[in-house]
Amino acid sequence: MAAEPRIITTTDELTAFCELAKAQPYVTLDTEFLRERTYYSRLCLVQMALPPASGSKAEGGPAVLVDPMAEGLSLEPLYDLFRHTATVKVFHAARQDLEIFFHDAGVFPDPLFDTQVAAMVCGFGEQAGYETLVKRIVRQPLDKSSRFTDWSRRPLTQAQAEYALADVTHLRAIYEYLSDQLKKTGRESWVAEEAAALVEPETYITRPDDAWARVRTRSGSPRFLAVVRELARFRENYAQTRDVPRSRVFKDDALIELASAKPQTDEDLGKSRLLLREARRGEIAQGILEAIRTGIEATDLPKPVPDQPGLPGNAALSQLLRVLLQAKADAAGVAPKLIASSADLDAIAAGVREVPALSGWRAEVFGNEALLLAQGRIALSARGGAVLVVPVG
């Protein structure tokens, strides 16, 4: 019978464990959360595991579950550990976890190591999943039956606890393997560069003034877009301040309908086919009508958001860049998507130079030669199954 998992429910217990973690070279972490009924993710569980003691043959050090829903528990000891730069904080696919901590306390783990990014650098393909890494590196199956469980319910079941702990206990071996591979290939700085982008605050800030740019519209009419802008601004503000999903205020299709019909009264609003019943009265209804009036009267009319990358390009050059990218990615053993996106390639072909693929480690692997190809200074040739770069002139 499996041992009962240790669940931390007090600040003193969390402080003690985090002090242990500060003496270690790394700690693995993960979270469980809910977001279906809120705007911001509701943190339900934090999992943490330490490496084995020096010289120990044990599979790993202690692993715990931290219950942030426990009455009186403060996560400040965890955030203090995040600031402790002598201990690496290891996550897999960290972005959603980091968003939670940033909005809760404005803090990021330092230093951060993301095993999904590291796996892409080490040749495990695009968006390498945790389950895949457990199978290929740890060589153990992973039970994912509790993936869609309600993590806010208490007490946690044994199955939930075991599932949650597996997300950090196997992560130790994955981190050690990938860290070793990066040292051998001299690519530690590549992963550090990606981690720096992950802890950029702008990544996690959604500004109501910019919300309209994410709404897909067919009309480029400035007046129509002004109404879209005001409706999207109101919805984002309302959702953020009440901590409800924006779709619970009104969905994008209803927003487009409202911007097209421009209802002026409660009676007009009641004729909407797509607006939720709750949005046809009260604060939301009044906010909608006010937003429409503001959009109709606006003098600072927005311009249509251009399709990415937004510039006329050279389709043939874009295709050549794709061939070069695949060849360089194969040679480096790195997932192509991590090096450059399709939008990056189209932008380079269109003459844009301020793209991620042309800076940092990406420039070394691909970007520098991509520029030479765009300038006509190199060409591509094929020999057997290989793509070769050939100097021109």
Residue pairs with C-beta under 8 A, 6 or more apart in sequence:
2 158
2 162
5 63
5 64
5 65
5 158
5 161
5 162
5 165
6 62
6 63
6 64
6 65
7 64
7 65
7 66
7 67
7 156
7 161
8 14
8 17
8 64
8 65
8 66
8 67
8 73
9 67
9 70
9 73
10 70
10 72
10 73
11 72
11 73
11 74
11 76
11 77
14 66
14 73
14 74
14 75
14 77
14 78
15 77
17 48
17 62
17 64
17 66
17 77
18 77
18 78
18 80
18 81
19 77
20 50
20 62
21 27
21 48
21 50
21 81
21 87
22 81
22 84
22 86
22 87
24 50
24 51
24 61
24 87
25 51
25 87
25 88
26 51
26 87
26 88
26 89
26 90
26 113
26 175
27 48
27 49
27 50
27 81
27 87
27 88
27 89
27 90
28 48
28 49
28 90
28 91
28 168
28 169
28 171
28 172
28 175
29 46
29 47
29 48
29 89
29 90
29 91
29 97
29 109
29 168
30 46
30 47
30 91
30 92
30 97
30 164
30 167
30 168
30 171
31 43
31 44
31 45
31 46
31 47
31 96
31 97
31 100
32 44
32 45
32 47
32 151
32 164
33 41
33 42
33 43
33 44
33 45
33 96
33 100
33 151
34 41
34 42
34 44
34 150
34 151
34 152
35 41
35 42
35 245
36 245
37 244
37 245
38 243
38 244
38 245
39 239
39 240
39 242
39 243
39 244
39 245
39 246
40 100
40 103
40 243
41 96
41 99
41 100
41 103
42 152
43 68
43 100
43 104
44 68
44 69
44 151
44 152
45 65
45 66
45 67
45 68
45 151
45 156
45 164
46 65
46 66
46 68
46 75
46 78
47 63
47 64
47 65
47 66
47 164
47 165
47 167
47 168
48 63
48 64
48 66
48 168
49 60
49 61
49 62
49 63
49 64
49 165
49 168
49 169
49 171
49 172
50 60
50 61
50 62
50 63
51 60
51 61
51 172
51 176
52 58
52 59
52 60
52 61
53 61
59 169
60 169
60 172
63 165
63 168
63 169
65 156
65 161
65 164
65 165
66 73
66 75
66 78
67 73
67 154
68 75
69 152
69 154
75 104
75 105
76 105
79 101
79 105
79 107
81 87
81 89
82 89
82 101
82 107
82 108
82 109
82 110
83 107
83 110
85 110
85 111
88 111
88 112
88 113
89 109
89 110
89 111
89 112
89 113
90 113
90 115
90 171
90 172
90 175
91 97
91 98
91 109
91 112
91 113
91 114
91 115
92 114
92 115
92 116
92 130
92 133
92 167
92 171
92 174
93 114
93 116
93 130
94 109
94 112
94 114
94 116
94 198
95 198
95 203
98 108
98 109
98 112
98 198
98 199
98 204
99 204
101 107
101 108
101 109
102 108
102 201
102 204
103 204
106 201
108 199
109 199
110 199
111 192
111 195
112 195
112 198
112 199
113 175
113 179
113 191
113 195
114 191
114 194
114 195
114 198
115 130
115 133
115 171
115 174
115 175
115 178
116 127
116 128
116 130
117 191
117 194
117 195
117 198
117 338
118 178
118 179
118 181
118 182
118 191
119 125
119 128
119 133
119 174
119 178
120 126
120 127
120 128
120 334
120 335
120 337
120 338
121 182
121 187
121 190
121 191
121 334
121 335
121 338
122 178
122 181
122 182
122 185
122 187
122 333
123 333
123 334
123 335
124 132
124 133
124 136
124 335
125 335
126 335
126 336
126 337
126 338
127 335
127 337
128 335
130 142
130 167
130 170
130 171
131 142
131 144
133 174
134 140
134 141
134 142
134 166
134 170
134 174
135 141
135 142
137 173
137 174
137 177
137 178
138 170
138 173
138 174
140 170
142 166
142 170
143 162
143 163
143 166
144 163
145 159
145 163
146 157
146 159
146 160
146 163
146 164
147 163
149 160
149 163
151 160
156 164
179 188
182 188
182 190
182 191
187 361
189 361
190 360
190 361
193 360
193 361
194 338
197 203
206 236
206 240
207 236
208 232
208 233
208 234
208 236
208 237
208 240
209 233
211 232
211 233
211 235
211 236
212 225
212 228
212 229
212 231
212 232
212 233
212 302
213 305
214 232
215 228
215 232
215 252
215 255
215 256
216 252
217 224
217 225
217 228
217 256
217 259
219 225
219 260
220 304
222 301
222 302
222 303
223 295
223 296
223 301
224 259
224 260
225 301
225 302
225 303
225 304
226 295
226 296
226 298
226 300
226 301
226 302
227 258
227 259
227 262
227 291
227 292
227 295
227 296
228 255
228 256
228 259
228 295
229 295
229 298
229 302
230 291
230 292
230 294
230 295
230 298
231 255
231 258
231 259
231 288
231 291
231 292
231 295
232 255
233 291
234 287
234 288
234 290
234 291
235 246
235 249
235 250
235 255
236 246
238 244
238 249
238 283
238 284
238 287
239 245
239 246
239 248
239 249
248 276
249 279
249 284
250 258
250 274
250 275
250 276
250 279
250 284
250 288
251 274
253 274
254 272
254 274
254 275
254 276
254 279
257 272
257 273
257 274
257 275
258 272
258 275
258 288
258 292
259 292
259 295
261 268
261 271
261 272
262 292
262 296
263 269
263 271
263 272
263 288
263 289
263 292
264 289
264 292
264 293
265 289
266 280
266 281
266 285
266 289
269 275
269 280
269 285
269 288
269 289
270 280
272 280
278 284
279 285
279 288
308 343
308 346
308 347
309 343
309 346
309 347
309 350
309 352
311 347
311 350
311 351
311 352
312 350
313 346
313 347
313 349
313 350
313 351
314 349
314 350
315 349
317 349
317 373
317 374
318 345
318 346
318 349
320 373
320 380
321 340
321 345
321 348
321 349
321 370
321 373
321 374
322 342
322 345
323 380
323 387
324 366
324 369
324 370
324 373
324 380
324 387
324 389
325 336
325 339
325 340
325 345
325 366
325 370
326 336
326 387
327 380
327 386
327 387
327 389
328 339
328 365
328 366
328 369
329 335
329 336
329 339
329 365
329 366
332 365
334 365
339 357
339 362
339 365
339 366
340 355
340 356
340 357
340 362
340 366
340 367
340 370
341 357
344 355
344 356
344 357
345 357
345 370
347 355
348 355
348 357
348 358
348 370
348 371
348 374
349 374
353 371
356 362
357 363
357 366
357 367
357 370
358 367
358 370
358 371
359 367
369 378
369 389
372 378
373 379
373 380
376 392
377 391
377 392
377 393
378 389
378 390
378 391
378 392
379 389
379 390
379 392
380 387
380 388
380 389
380 390
381 387
381 388
381 389
381 390
382 388
